[in-house]
């Protein structure tokens, strides 16, 4: 039951992000410096949405003789296209935010980790294209790469998609302006 609740909650957040994207607003960036991370995924997401539209049209032609099945598949296909566009919109309207005393690292509506600046031991620009799972590490790759690595003195709690808690001491993520983010973090630390 909890998993269904989490899925519905994420779907509603995605739809809200789509509305924010259309209105050209951001979420949770008040009083902080925003750093985007979508430059590397935009073309891929819109390419995927285009393929979904082509699939919708193809299925409409193939299922034209079965109207009930056609309606169901059409609704599912339209939902898929909206979902893909909303995923990209969520990434655009929910950037990483460097505040006065914390760095908020996000990835669409699925990840939102707040790291107090006092816990950051080191931050560096580090391009990585391979990421192996390890205890105490959080890798948030965009386009299969991360560009910033943060190591922490004390762990922070990361809540996974279905609500499981994980303590992390190292966070790797992508930022479009990785050099600017690292420099801003160095100034604040």
C-alpha angles and dihedrals in degrees: 000000000000091000091054090049091051092049093050090047092052092047091053091049090051091052091047089051090053089055092048090049092052089048090047093236132133131222124236100353098118111137094358140095112255123218117190127215104184103091092093096050106039099089092045093050094048090045089053091048089051091052089050091053090051089049090051092053092045093050090048090057094044095048099041091112093055106057098181093051090042092057093048093048092045091054091048092048093049089048089052093052092048090047093053093048090045090052090057091043091053090054092050097047095042106056127166109277127209108203133179095276106006145044115224112205116195142175113194108295095317103074129037115162122172114205118190109227090228090066095054111106098174140359125189142167105250125163111213127174100177124059126184121193114254134168113263095019130106118197117190103181123184114197088359093298142095124201106184129054122194124188119198134211091213126023123257124211119251116194112211126221093273096040103266113146122229129180113222130191098178127044125190119186143152126255125177090221098037094158092052092048093049091048092048091049091048090052092050094046 
